[in-house]
Every structure is written in structure tokens, then in C-alpha cells.
Amino acid sequence: MKLASLKEGGRDGTLIVVNRELTRGVRAGAIAPTLQKAMDDWAAVSPRLAELAGALRDDKAPGSFELDTSALAAPLPRAFQWADGSAYVVHVELVRKARGVEMPPSFWTDPLMYQGGSDSFVGCNDEIEMADEAWGIDFEGEIGVIVDDVPMGISPAAARKHIKLVTILNDVSLRNVIVTELAKGFGFFHGKPATAFAPVAVTPDELGAAWDGARINLPLISTLNGREFGHPNAATDLTFDFGQLIAHAAKTRYLEAGTVVGSGTVANRDAAAGCSCIAERRVRETIDNGKPSTPFMKFGDRIRIEMFDTAGHSIFGAIDQKVVKYDPPA
């Protein structure tokens, strides 16, 4: 089934079930008012949501309506925790190579992860508001999963069973801000503004044979200003699958239901697959030509991120965002 949240009913939105074609939805308030409430009691709630999804599929769901993605918040408009990994170590390797810095061997065995801001995710069509182009505005196409309650110290194999929903996201990054932040040795904050999510999050069964329990074997398509920027396969060159990422996040803490875990920028070693962020293309240009030539995003630029099944159908719907200038309050 596919789940989404309307921008109504409060800061956690209103939970709806969406049909497979992403054309119609129906409010699920009689089952769970919000997706977070559904995650809190997933074992009891999900079968009832699945029944509603079946009724919607069969055109027997009272109150169903035509879906307008601009009316959608992120599937989870806010979460108790957002932990983003770097599962594609080839991406990290390229960045360090361009800087002339050797990558520690531990990067191949111990995932990198940062704790992002989860108090206010943004919807698939919400604008990317930025005060200054000089910050180095970049998109990052990623895969994300939403888990139920995860015990501390869980194994990667057991962690797979806690993946309840899958989605895609745009982990917006400010590259010129990140450089100075990392130099301080205390991680990201200003360099990672609000993350945007696809219209829907889906149960793993919606992915069919493309899902092996911890990864998606499909390309993630990024289109910048109407031109394809990259189509790397999300299973190729994946160093850490979601079982490993969840286990890493839960090494010293419990993960509460509704925690979102990200893959990091989807990347393939083969340059022909393109890139899921501008920074990686700039790195490849630096390695090949001695300097980057692709600029970061400007006001008016538009990024679209989407994943299709083998029949060409959009799985999660599209993230389609425009960068606009933000004027702070006086």
C-alpha cells in the first residue's frame, strides 16, 4: 500500500491511503489520524490500512478524491529522529580523491551517519527557500526507510524486519556552508536545511522483486532544469544496506517508531550513470579536468527526483521543487 499526509489537521498532517497509480486518495482518520500514530501501533493498524487500500483499488472507498500532490506534506511531516547514512562509499571516495585525501579503510566497514533536523520535513512540491545562492545549493537524491520500534544492539539481519515503509527524498545540502562547518569538527547543522520527501511512502511489497529486504534494485532518476542529471541504480555499488544502516543507528540507543533512516546520496562507480547530486559531478569534473564546471543551483532552478518500476510506473511519485529566494523577516 501507499501512504501520504495531507497538509491539514495540524503539524503532523492527515493520513491518507493512495492508490497504486497515484491518482486517488482516501482519508484514513478512522484508523489512524496521522502516519506517526500508525507507526506507533503498526502491527494492529497496518492490516486495517491495507483493507482500506483494497477498497480504494476496487473503487469502493467512500470519500475518495483525486490526488493533488501540491496538497501533500512529507509522508511524515515531522519525525522523532532522522538519521542519514552514507551507504554509497564510492561517493565518499570520489570526494576525498578530488581533495587529494586518502580514505581511511574503516569507511568500508563502519557506516558514516549524521543526525539531521526532523522537526519540519517538507513536501514533494514545496519550494527550496534559500537566502543566498553563495551557500552552494545542492540536491541529493536518496532512498529512505521508516521503521517501527527497533531494539538497541540489533543485528543487521534482524533490523531488516523493522523496515515498514520505503520512500525517496531530497536531502538538500549547502556545500559552501558544509565545508566550514565540518572544519569545526562538530558535524552538520546550517549546511543541512529541511529535507524534502516523495508524495508517498510505500510498504516493501509494493516494490516486488526489486526489493531484497534491505535495498532497491532500480535506478533513481534526477532531472535538473528538464535535463537528466543521473540515473544510478540504488542497489549497484551499495556498501551498506538498510539492515546494516539501521543496526548502526541502533548500536547505542533504541530507535522509536517513526524513525527515518536515509541511504545517503545514491551513487554508482560508472560515470555513465550520472550523479544524484551536483557535488559529485563537480568532483568528477575536477578529477578529469582539474576543475569543476557545473554550478550549484540558482534561484529559479528546478530539481525532479523519481523512481520507476520495470514497467515504467512511478513508484513514489515525483519530488519536484523550485529554488526560490527567501527574504528573512525584518
Beta strands, then each sheet from edge to edge (+ up, - down):
strand 1: 2-6
strand 2: 14-18
strand 3: 24-27
strand 4: 65-66
strand 5: 82-85
strand 6: 113-115
strand 7: 128-130
strand 8: 137-138
strand 9: 141-147
strand 10: 163-170
strand 11: 173-174
strand 12: 196-197
strand 13: 201-202
strand 14: 220-224
strand 15: 227-230
strand 16: 260-262
strand 17: 302-307
strand 18: 319-325
sheet 1: 4+ 3- 2+ 1- 13+
sheet 2: 6+ 5- 16- 9+ 10- 12+
sheet 3: 7+ 18+ 17- 14+ 15-
sheet 4: 8+ 11-
end
